[in-house]
């Protein structure tokens, strides 16, 4: 390295001094400027700075990885098949509570995944109810008995559809549910009313947004579910409804359609209900068809049946006259799958006035009570008319058998063909 020696003398001469071989020479007091003016020093500074930043980033990442924290996410949202929920029977008149009951409930199934290393703790579940209504009981049955079921979310009173709370409203339930780090776990909840009818089929139709609250206060939305309370009661409500209550049936169909206007994960019962209500609406307006069959040599020589709309009529012809107090007739109606079966028993005997004829043995029948058409009924001929059941109209096929009883050699089946119920498309 050369040492610069400025000449003595005139200051102007000193300013014009020439420096040769000046690498590494420092002139003046601006050390930082001189440092960055040197390409080699600048290069090393950049390298050192970049390395320092990379080291710091690595340290921060390492520290973050060593800190345990949860990372919770939704893995699946579904509606389960019905299962049992504990319940109490409540007498509204006396207030008496009888434990040990059960009801069928459809649970909402939430699958959660914790991608973190620390447990994720859930402290509450929130259901924002968007729709809440009850199906009408078209059989008009009643009673003081109520059921109080142990639903996760219990909606406010009461049973009557007219008093269902105005939607939307929010329900919250405190819970404690932990999902361990690096695992998948499931959380199930049920929704239903605080009290529900025990002696009639008036299930609730409920649609709600489900949210889970974490211990840090953060809310995890998981989905929207649509369920029918008292699983299976919606189908029972429809199948046992008398056809003469078509206005009531149509109102229930409208309520089902309202549920389908809200995007949600729905229980399969809702899909089945909508399909059946639609089919019933068409079947109730369809025309009747008559089908006949029989065996000339049998005890019952001919059977004809008329089914459709609001009419179900059966006419039976016997090969020989009946005997008073001895001869009976059994008519049976069923579908191929065994979903329904009806039986009517008639006896040939004198009535209270002493007139001989076919008398219906009610045996406590409350539905489809047949009327014997006196003007068309004689000794060897029996004609009955009644309203069809809903399940008859919904069936694609039904089997009718006629059996003459109390005589040796009676043909058990005199109408072996299938009665075809009018199909609707």
Secondary structure, DSSP 8 states (H G I E B T S, - for coil): -------SS-HHHHHT----S-TT---SS-HHHHHHHSHHHHHHHHHHHHHHHHHHHHHHHHHHHHS----EEEEEEEE---EEEEEEEEETTT--EEEEEEEEE--EEEEEEE-SSS-EEEEEEEEEEEEEEE---TT----SEEEEE--SEEE-S-S-GGG---SSEEEEEEEEEEE-TT-EEEEEE-EEESSEESSS---EEEEEEEEEEETTS-EEEEEEEEEESSTTHHHHHHHTSBGGGHHHHHHHHHHHHHHHTS--EE-HHHHHHHHHHHHHHHHTTS--EEEEE--TTSSEEEEEEEEETTEEEEEEEESS---TTT-EEEEEEEETTSS-EEEEEEEEEE-TTS-EEEEEE-TT--SS--EE-TTT--SSEEEEEE--BHHHHH-SEEEEEEEEESSTT--S-S--SEEE-----
